[in-house]
């Protein structure tokens, strides 16, 4: 069965259906080859660290029609995840990246994209499509930029006038839909995000060395965290939001409307020693449905050990670490030993706030 439909009218309908499904923005990009020169240079410098998957399928990454044969246009969408308000962290609080406080976004995004595709089919009939949510070689920031959803910020994330607290998703389609106009870059001379990085991971504007990034070190990196970077990690145990928190555009961020992304299980105000005591079974049970679960219990303990080494030197924190001194994992034992060693070092006094 064939259907008569106007590309312009269909775009308007898709935006409306997207809003009804909770997407904060919907844009359209052409499925033309993308400029991957900067990405290739980043890989050549080894700044992707252990993320070998980022160096695979380069042709498909830069050419949507090679990743999904027949692709003619890409529908790019945005789901906001910023919590309305978070409690002020205490010195004992485990700091977790905001995106990981709720449910894993991958399934949420893909399910909504599939529902959007089903709505489109009611007008076009069956059409070729495939949904992506950070799950394949897709240059999502480039596509979102071409689709008019924002511009690449100096912190390398997609940035818009509504900030950067959002997930991106894509629907590759064989529909011939007119592309939207890309938005101009509005970062100006601001470098707040670059200056805020605790580990100086930004080599230059728009260039991140993942090997120094706290998000990479606590999530993607499977081995020992470089000792020279451990103190700068502070009490962050999963990810880091500092560059986003420093960005002036995030003052205009909209709180998440998707209930799945609201904080769960009290993770926004959990204490380090309590989380460090979790058994592997407790870790699996309590973090079911959370993106944190994918790092596994061993890395969870590694990260918290470093955080405890940077936390107040209380007897409770010392006892928590001592309870893991003989852990079966050499990785955990190494970081526990370092953390306990911190209890015997002299920390420099904090400078007084000039204000």
Residue pairs with C-beta under 8 A, 6 or more apart in sequence:
1 125
2 125
3 123
3 124
3 125
5 123
5 124
7 175
7 176
7 177
7 178
8 178
10 120
10 123
10 124
10 175
10 177
11 28
11 177
11 178
13 119
13 123
14 26
14 75
14 116
14 119
14 120
14 177
15 26
17 116
17 119
17 120
18 25
18 26
18 77
18 116
19 26
21 112
21 115
21 116
22 79
22 112
22 257
22 258
23 77
23 78
23 79
23 112
23 116
24 78
24 79
24 80
24 162
24 166
24 254
24 257
25 77
25 78
25 149
25 160
25 162
26 75
26 76
26 77
26 78
27 75
27 76
27 77
27 144
27 147
27 148
27 149
27 180
28 73
28 74
28 75
28 76
28 147
28 148
28 177
28 178
28 179
28 180
29 73
29 74
29 76
29 143
29 144
29 146
29 147
29 179
29 180
30 73
30 74
30 146
30 179
31 64
31 65
31 71
31 72
31 73
31 74
31 172
32 64
33 62
33 63
34 62
34 63
34 64
34 139
34 142
34 143
35 62
35 142
36 58
36 61
36 62
36 139
38 206
39 61
39 62
39 139
40 58
42 48
42 207
43 54
43 55
45 209
46 211
47 203
47 207
47 208
47 209
47 210
47 211
48 54
48 55
48 210
49 210
49 211
49 216
49 220
49 221
50 220
50 221
50 222
50 223
51 210
51 216
51 220
56 137
57 67
57 137
58 137
59 66
60 66
60 67
60 137
61 67
61 137
61 138
61 139
62 139
64 71
64 74
64 138
64 143
64 172
65 71
65 72
67 136
67 137
67 138
67 172
68 128
68 130
68 172
70 128
70 174
71 128
71 172
71 173
71 174
72 173
72 174
72 175
72 176
72 177
73 173
73 175
73 176
73 177
73 179
74 143
74 147
74 170
74 171
74 172
74 173
75 116
75 147
75 170
75 171
75 173
75 177
76 140
76 143
76 144
76 146
76 147
76 149
76 168
76 169
76 170
77 109
77 112
77 113
77 116
77 168
77 169
77 170
77 171
78 144
78 149
78 160
78 166
78 167
78 168
78 169
79 105
79 108
79 109
79 112
79 166
79 167
79 169
79 258
79 261
80 162
80 165
80 166
80 253
80 254
80 255
80 256
80 257
80 258
80 261
81 98
81 99
81 102
81 105
81 165
81 166
81 167
81 256
81 258
81 261
82 98
82 163
82 165
82 166
82 250
82 253
82 254
82 255
82 256
83 98
83 101
83 255
83 256
83 261
83 262
83 263
83 268
84 255
84 256
86 98
86 263
86 268
87 268
87 269
89 95
89 235
89 269
90 269
90 271
91 235
91 311
91 312
92 235
92 271
92 272
92 273
92 311
92 312
92 314
92 317
93 235
93 269
93 270
93 271
93 272
94 235
94 237
94 267
94 270
94 271
94 272
94 275
94 304
94 307
95 234
95 235
95 236
95 237
95 240
95 307
96 236
96 237
96 238
96 239
96 267
96 268
96 292
97 215
97 236
97 238
97 239
97 240
97 241
98 165
98 241
99 105
99 165
99 167
99 239
99 261
99 291
100 238
100 239
100 267
100 290
100 291
100 292
101 261
101 262
101 263
101 264
101 267
101 268
102 256
102 260
102 261
102 262
102 263
102 264
102 290
103 260
103 261
103 264
103 289
103 290
104 289
104 290
104 291
104 293
105 133
105 167
105 260
105 261
105 291
106 133
106 134
106 135
106 291
108 258
108 260
108 261
109 131
109 133
109 167
109 169
110 131
110 132
110 133
110 135
110 169
112 169
113 131
113 132
113 133
113 169
113 170
113 171
114 131
116 171
117 127
117 129
117 131
117 171
117 173
120 127
120 129
120 173
120 175
121 127
124 175
127 173
127 174
127 175
128 173
128 174
129 171
129 172
129 173
129 174
130 171
130 172
131 169
131 170
131 171
131 172
132 138
132 140
132 169
132 170
132 171
132 172
133 167
133 169
133 170
134 140
134 167
134 168
138 170
140 158
140 168
140 169
140 170
141 152
141 156
141 157
141 158
141 168
142 152
143 170
144 150
144 158
144 168
145 151
145 152
145 158
145 182
145 183
146 179
146 180
146 182
147 179
147 180
147 182
148 180
148 181
148 182
148 183
149 158
149 160
149 168
149 183
150 158
150 159
150 160
150 161
150 164
150 183
151 158
151 159
151 160
151 182
151 183
151 184
151 185
151 186
151 187
152 158
152 159
152 185
152 206
153 159
153 164
153 187
153 193
153 247
153 249
154 187
154 190
154 191
154 193
154 194
154 202
154 205
154 206
155 164
155 193
155 194
155 202
155 208
155 243
155 244
155 247
156 206
156 207
156 208
157 164
157 243
157 244
158 164
158 166
158 168
159 186
159 187
159 247
159 249
160 183
160 249
161 186
161 249
161 252
162 249
162 252
162 253
162 254
163 244
163 247
163 249
163 250
163 251
163 252
163 253
163 254
164 244
164 247
164 249
164 250
164 253
165 244
165 250
165 253
165 256
186 249
187 205
190 248
191 205
192 246
192 247
192 248
193 202
193 243
193 244
193 246
193 247
194 202
194 205
194 243
195 246
196 242
196 243
196 245
196 246
197 213
197 242
197 243
198 214
198 232
198 233
198 234
198 240
198 242
199 212
199 213
199 214
199 217
199 229
199 232
199 233
200 212
201 208
201 209
201 210
201 211
201 212
201 213
201 214
202 208
202 209
202 243
203 209
210 216
210 220
212 229
213 240
214 232
214 233
214 236
214 239
214 240
214 242
215 239
215 240
217 225
217 226
217 229
217 233
218 225
218 233
218 236
218 237
218 238
218 239
218 240
218 295
218 299
218 303
219 238
219 239
219 295
222 299
223 331
224 331
224 334
224 335
225 233
225 302
225 303
225 306
225 335
227 338
230 306
230 309
230 310
230 338
231 310
233 306
233 307
233 310
234 307
234 310
235 272
235 307
235 310
235 311
236 303
236 307
237 272
237 275
237 300
237 303
237 304
237 307
238 292
238 295
238 303
244 250
256 262
264 289
264 290
265 286
265 287
265 290
267 290
272 304
272 307
272 308
272 311
272 317
272 320
273 308
273 316
273 317
273 319
273 320
275 300
275 304
276 301
276 304
276 305
276 308
276 320
276 321
276 324
277 320
277 323
278 286
278 297
278 300
280 297
283 293
283 297
283 300
284 293
284 297
287 293
292 300
295 303
298 329
298 331
298 332
299 331
301 324
301 327
301 329
301 332
301 335
302 331
302 332
302 335
305 321
305 324
305 332
305 335
305 336
305 338
305 339
306 335
306 338
306 339
308 317
308 320
308 321
308 339
309 321
309 335
309 338
309 339
309 340
309 341
309 342
309 343
310 342
311 317
313 342
313 343
318 340
318 343
321 336
321 339
321 340
322 340
324 332
324 333
324 336
325 333
325 336
325 337
325 340
326 333
327 333
327 336
